[in-house]
Amino acid sequence: MIIETEEELEGIKKVSEAVALTLHKMKAYTRTGMTTREIDEYGRQLLEGLGARSAPFETYGFPGYSCISVNQEFAHGVPSDKVILKDGDIINIDVSAELGRFWSDNGCSFIVGDDVQGLQHLVNTSQLILMEAIAQISGGVRINEIGKLIETRAKKAGYTVIRDLGGHGIGRSLHEEPSGIMNYHDRYDRVRGFRKDSVVAIETFISTKSAYIETAADNWGLTGSKGGFVAQHEHTILVTSGNPIILTAANGIM
């Protein structure tokens, strides 16, 4: 989406604040002994209280209101009464929604309880890389240069990136152009650049082993082709001629 009016700017700000506050509160609410279904239900109540509608539920008929993925499940995890959180689990909550005909998206990985699996460094790395990548985005910057930055930083930290998941345009629908804002340097993508006044969702997928994903038996969840763990962090931003505006800053991923 390209922002052209003050009304559009206010609309995208409002929905972005809604998803950001919902994610922030869901993270604070999460604790050991909970099921992912309980967390999802809490998120549903928060979104509805803000007048927003769950994007995956409305758009894809997803069997939940937010995607909640635990441990070897990398993304698109279906909330379940059978998944009970325990110390050291790495959990990802991805919240996207529609409000007033505008759409926004954000996500966050974090450790539940004590870090018994030793994954806090992975989480920290994903978050830091996201913020570093966002800081380099402005109108005219090539999309593949941001992918190169993410991939380079991940390798330097001892990790890899998921090559078939990435960010996307957003605003009037959940997924828009530019699609495929990937976490690696696509040397064949020499033309596309970020456009001033565009709204995009930037996300990292930093992995311990896998570079590609596979679809789980439920046809929703995504796992790694070589196993391991992944940390994802995501902000929706407004691209400017200078520093971007982080529209989902209220989620606390800073």
N, C-alpha and C positions, 0 to 999 in steps of 0.2 A: 504494500500500500504506500502511496505517496501522499503525504499530508499536504493539503492545499488550502484548508480553511481553519480558522480558530475553533470552529465547532468540531471538526475532525480531530484536532489535537486534544481538545478536552475529552472527547469520547474515548480515544485510545488511552489517555491518562487514567480515566476512571476505571476502565476494565482492567488495566494493568495493575492498578492499586488493589483491586479486588482479588486478583489471583495471587498477587504478592503477599498480601495480608493473610490470605487463606493458607498459603504454603508456610509462612512464618509460624502461624498458630498451630498448624498440623505438626510441624517439626517439634515445637515446644510440648505438644500434647503426647507425643510418642514416648513409650517407655516399655521396658521388658514385661512380658506377660500379656501384652495386648495382641489382638489379632489385627491383620491388615484390614479386615472388613470393618472393625471398630474405628480405625483411623479414617477410612474412607467415608464412613457415615458421618463422622464429625466434620470432615471436609464438605460433604454435601450440605450440612446444616449451615456452615459458614457461608458458602457460596449463595445459597438461597436467601440467607439473611441479608446479603448485599445486593440481591436482585439479579444475580448472575446465573447462567446456565452452564453446566458442565459441557465442555467442548467434545471430549471423546464419547460421552453418552449420547449427546444430541447428533453428532456428525456420523459416527460409525456404529452406533448401537453397542458400544463397549459395555460389558457387564460390570460397571462400576462408575464412579464419578471422578476418580483420579487414578492415574497409573501408579501402582505401588509395587516395586520390585525389590526382592530380598536376596542377598548373597549371589549365587551363580546366575540369577535372572537379571539381565542387564537393563531391560526396558519393557514397557507395556505390560507390566505384571498386573494380573487381575486380582483385586482385593478378595480375600478369602477368610472364612472362619477357621480354616485348617492351618493357616500360617500364623504361628504364635511366636512372637519376637523373643529373642534371648540375648544375653550379654554378648557383645562383639559382632552381632549381625550388622552388615552394611545394608542400608536401606535407601532406596531412591523414591522420592515422591515427586511426581510430575503433575502440575495443576495447570490446566488451560480452560478458558471459559469465554462465553459470549455475554456481553452486556450492552444494551442500546445499539445493537447491530455492529459492534466492534468486538474484536477477538484479541486475546493475549495469552501468552504461554510462558511458564517458568518451571524450573525443576532444581532439585537439590539432593545430593547424596550425603549421608552422615552415618556415624556409628551409634548403635543403640547400646547404652550402658558402657561398660568397660571395654577397651579395645583389645580383646583377647586374641583376635586374629591378626593383629598388627597391621591394620589397614588405614590408620589415621593419616599416614604419610600420603597414601594414594588419594584420599579425600582432599587433603590440603593442596596437593599438586594440581588436581583438577580445578579447584576453586581459584588458585593463583593464576593458572594459565588462562582461565576464562577472563579474569579481570585484566590481565596483560593484553590479551587479544582485543578486548573491547576498547582499551585505551588507544589502540593503533587504527581503529576504524574511523574513517571520515569519507565524505563524498569523493569518489574517484579512485580510492584505494582498491586494488585488485582483490577479488575474493580469494584467489588461490594463494595470495601472499599471507593472508590470515591463516589459511590452512597450513601453510609452511611453518609459520610461527608456532602454531599449536603442536604440530608433529615434532618439530625440533626441540621444543621445551620438554615434551613428554619423553622423548628418547634420552635427553640429557639427564632426566630424573630417574631413568631406568625402566620406563614403561613404553608401551606402544599405544596406538590409537585405533579406534574402530573406524574402518574405512567405508562402511556402508550405512552409517548413520550420521546425521549432521543437522545444521540449522536451516532456516527457511524464512522467506518473507511471510508476513502476517498482517492482519488489520481488518479487512472486510470479510475474511474467511480465515480458517485455522492455518491452512498451508497455501502460500502464494509464491509468486516469483519474487526474488530469485530463489529457486529451489537448489538443493545440493550445496549448501555452505558447509563444505566438508572439513574434517579435522586433519587433512593431509594436503600436500602440495600437488595439485593436478596440473602437470606441466602443459597439458593440452588446452587448458582453460586460460587462454591468453587475452580474452576480450572483456569478460564480465568484470564489472567493478561495482562497488557500493554506490548507490545514488543518493545524493543529498535529499533530505526530507523523506526518505523511505523508512519504513518500520520493518525490522527484522528480528528474528529470534536467534540468538547466538548460543550454541551449546557445545560443551566439551564432552567427549567420551574417551576417558583415559583408562587403559586396560593393563592388567598384569600379564596376560598371556595372549589373548585372542586379538586378531585384527579384523575378523568378520563375525557376523551373527548368524544364528540359526533360529528358526521358529519352533517354539515349544509345542507339545502335543495338544494344548488347548487352542492352538492357532492364534494366540494373542501374544503371549510372553516371548521375549527374545533372550537367547542365551549365547555364549561365546562358542565359536567353532572349535576352539582349543581349550575351553574351560577358563578358569580363573575368575577374576573379579573386575568390575568396572566402576568408575565414579563419574557421574554426570552432573554438571551444573549448567544452568540456563537462565539468561536474562532476555527480556524483550527490550530493544533499544530503538531510539530515533537517531538516524544518521544525520549529521550536520556537516557544515564546512570545517568545523573544528572538533572539539571533544563531543562524543555522542552523549545523548541524554538517556540514562538508564531508567526506563519507565517502570521496571519492577524492583526498584531499589529497596522497597519496603520489606522484601523477603529476607534481607540481612546477608545476602551473599556478596560480601565486600572484602 
